[in-house]
């Protein structure tokens, strides 16, 4: 087995997560304190566009030297992750949704795949061993999007949008010039770029629960998101054709 990663960073992209952020970060810290195998860890709260008390909560949590945070006025998961990962010095760069939709035990498998040589490991809600608790509408739209992504771009990964990934910093340095979307499409771009670059990807089955705190309302407009995804897929397909034409 390869040597464990010397350090890893977990980024939590946040937007209006004040109700759950403190309890979830403390839960994550307790979990990480009990799993020292994978090396020194840090947490980055990457706030993007919050209008509630999320920045104040994040600033208070950052009293722990293992936790850092920043605020961006503009929203966008991709925008937040690009800044966090570009500024990081850790060997392995991870992220997960701040609501902890993925059971934390999957983090052991995610980091384990990186330590065994994967360039990028990603959570998949559609892997055979995954367990999912979500609404029927979101299940249908998610599966539909993934099918379209695979048909239009040639993506091989089974879950393009699961908010649970890890990448070697060296791999990110090679990928970041091709992964520039500021929003949710960042995940699809990241997987596509890694596949096209011939990198080694590892799929991780996850236990996924859509809503852990009923007080928290999703900020996602599902229908607008679907429309945006379709436009993003169309643009990405055009970019792929342009790259292919330039090569040959």
C-alpha positions in Angstrom: 0.0 0.0 0.0 1.2 3.5 -0.7 2.1 5.8 2.1 -0.8 7.7 3.6 -1.3 11.3 2.6 0.7 13.7 4.7 -2.1 16.2 4.9 -5.6 16.8 3.6 -8.0 19.6 3.4 -11.8 19.3 3.6 -13.7 22.3 2.1 -17.2 22.9 3.1 -18.9 25.3 0.5 -21.6 27.2 2.3 -24.4 29.5 1.5 -26.9 30.5 4.3 -26.0 27.5 6.5 -26.1 29.3 9.8 -28.7 26.9 11.3 -26.6 23.8 10.8 -23.0 25.0 10.3 -21.7 24.9 13.9 -23.1 21.6 14.8 -22.0 20.0 11.6 -18.5 21.3 11.7 -18.1 20.2 15.3 -19.5 16.7 14.3 -16.9 16.6 11.5 -14.1 17.7 13.8 -15.0 14.9 16.3 -15.0 12.4 13.4 -11.6 13.6 12.1 -10.1 13.5 15.6 -10.9 9.8 15.7 -9.3 8.9 12.3 -5.6 10.0 12.4 -4.5 7.4 9.8 -4.6 9.7 6.9 -2.4 12.5 8.3 -2.8 16.1 9.4 -6.2 17.6 8.5 -7.7 21.0 8.0 -11.2 22.3 7.3 -12.0 25.3 5.2 -15.4 26.9 5.3 -15.8 28.5 1.9 -18.8 30.8 2.2 -20.2 32.0 -1.1 -23.0 34.6 -1.1 -24.5 34.1 2.4 -26.9 36.7 3.6 -27.6 35.2 7.0 -25.2 34.7 10.0 -23.1 32.1 8.3 -20.0 34.3 8.2 -20.2 35.1 11.9 -20.6 31.4 12.7 -17.6 30.5 10.5 -15.4 33.2 12.0 -16.2 31.8 15.5 -15.4 28.3 14.4 -12.1 29.5 13.0 -10.8 30.1 16.5 -9.7 26.5 16.2 -6.4 26.7 14.3 -7.3 23.7 12.2 -10.3 25.6 10.7 -10.1 28.5 8.3 -12.8 30.3 6.4 -13.4 33.0 3.8 -16.4 34.8 2.4 -17.2 35.6 -1.3 -19.9 38.1 -2.1 -20.9 36.0 -5.2 -22.5 32.6 -4.8 -21.3 29.5 -6.6 -19.9 26.2 -5.4 -17.4 26.0 -8.2 -16.2 29.5 -7.5 -15.7 28.7 -3.8 -13.9 25.5 -4.4 -11.5 27.0 -6.9 -10.4 29.6 -4.5 -10.1 27.2 -1.6 -8.2 24.5 -3.6 -6.0 27.1 -5.4 -4.9 28.6 -2.1 -4.3 25.2 -0.3 -1.0 23.6 0.5 -2.3 20.3 1.6 -1.5 17.1 -0.3 -5.1 16.0 -0.8 -8.0 18.4 -1.5 -11.5 17.3 -0.6 -14.9 18.7 -0.3 -18.3 17.8 1.0 -21.6 19.5 1.3 -22.0 21.4 4.6 -25.2 19.7 5.5 -23.2 16.4 5.7 -25.6 14.6 3.3 -23.0 11.9 2.9 -22.4 9.7 5.9 -18.9 10.5 7.2 -17.7 6.9 7.2 -17.4 7.2 3.5 -14.5 9.7 4.1 -12.4 6.7 5.1 -12.9 5.1 1.7 -12.5 8.4 -0.2 -9.1 9.1 1.4 -8.2 5.4 1.2 -8.5 5.5 -2.6 -6.2 8.5 -2.8 -3.6 6.8 -0.6 -3.8 3.8 -2.9 -2.9 5.9 -5.9 -6.1 7.3 -7.3 -5.8 10.9 -8.7 -9.4 11.7 -8.0 -12.0 9.9 -5.8 -15.7 10.7 -6.0 -18.8 9.8 -4.2 -21.5 8.1 -6.2 -25.1 7.8 -5.2 -25.6 5.4 -8.1 -22.9 2.8 -7.2 -24.4 -0.6 -6.4 -23.7 -0.4 -2.6 -25.0 3.1 -2.1 -28.0 3.9 0.1 -30.1 6.9 -0.8 -32.9 8.8 1.1 -34.2 11.6 -1.1 -37.4 12.8 -2.8 -38.6 10.9 -5.9 -38.4 14.2 -8.0 -34.8 14.8 -7.1 -33.9 11.1 -7.8 -35.5 11.3 -11.3 -33.9 14.6 -12.2 -30.5 13.5 -10.9 -30.6 10.3 -12.9 -31.8 12.1 -15.9 -29.0 14.7 -15.7 -26.4 12.0 -15.4 -27.7 10.1 -18.4 -27.7 13.3 -20.5 -24.2 14.1 -19.3 -22.9 10.7 -20.3 -24.7 10.8 -23.7 -23.6 14.4 -24.6 -20.1 14.5 -23.3 -19.0 10.8 -23.1 -18.6 11.1 -19.3 -17.9 7.6 -17.8 -18.5 8.5 -14.1 -21.9 7.3 -12.9 -22.6 10.3 -10.7 -21.6 13.7 -12.0 -23.0 15.8 -9.2 -22.5 14.2 -5.8 -21.0 16.7 -3.4 -18.2 14.5 -2.1 -14.8 14.4 -3.8 -11.1 14.3 -3.2 -8.2 15.0 -5.6 -4.4 15.0 -5.3 -3.0 18.5 -5.2 -0.7 17.6 -8.1 -3.6 16.4 -10.2 -5.6 19.6 -9.4 -2.6 21.7 -10.6 -3.0 19.9 -14.0 -6.8 20.1 -14.1 -7.5 23.6 -12.8 -7.0 25.4 -16.1 -9.8 23.3 -17.6 -12.2 23.4 -14.7 -13.5 27.0 -14.5 -17.3 26.8 -13.9 -18.4 29.0 -11.0 -21.5 26.9 -10.1 -22.8 23.4 -9.8 -21.4 22.3 -13.2 -17.9 22.4 -11.6 -18.3 18.8 -10.6 -19.1 17.6 -14.1 -16.2 19.6 -15.5 -13.8 18.2 -12.9 -14.7 14.6 -13.7 -14.6 15.1 -17.5 -11.2 16.8 -17.3 -9.8 14.0 -15.2 -11.1 11.3 -17.5 -9.8 13.1 -20.6 -6.4 13.5 -19.0 -6.1 9.8 -18.4 -6.1 10.1 -14.6 -7.0 7.3 -12.3 -10.5 7.8 -10.9 -12.1 5.8 -8.0 -15.9 5.6 -7.4 -17.0 5.5 -3.7 -20.5 4.2 -2.8 -22.1 6.5 -0.3 -25.0 6.6 2.2 -26.9 9.8 1.3 -29.6 11.5 3.2 -31.0 14.6 1.5 -32.1 16.7 4.5 -30.6 16.2 8.0 -32.2 19.3 9.6 -35.8 20.1 8.7 -35.3 23.8 9.7 -33.0 24.3 6.8 -34.6 25.0 3.4 -32.8 24.3 0.2 -31.7 27.4 -1.7 -31.7 25.4 -5.0 -34.3 26.3 -7.6 -34.6 22.8 -9.2 -36.1 23.9 -12.5 -33.7 26.8 -13.0 -30.9 24.4 -12.1 -32.0 21.9 -14.7 -32.2 24.6 -17.4 -28.7 25.8 -16.5 -27.3 22.2 -16.5 -28.7 21.7 -20.0 -27.0 24.9 -21.2 -23.8 23.9 -19.5 -23.8 20.5 -21.2 -24.3 22.1 -24.5 -21.4 24.5 -24.0 -19.2 21.7 -22.7 -19.9 19.5 -25.8 -19.0 22.5 -28.0 -15.7 22.9 -26.1 -14.9 19.3 -26.5 -15.5 19.4 -30.3 -13.3 22.5 -30.6 -10.5 20.8 -28.7 -10.8 17.7 -30.9 -10.7 19.8 -34.0 -7.6 21.7 -32.8 -5.8 18.4 -32.3 -6.6 17.0 -35.6 
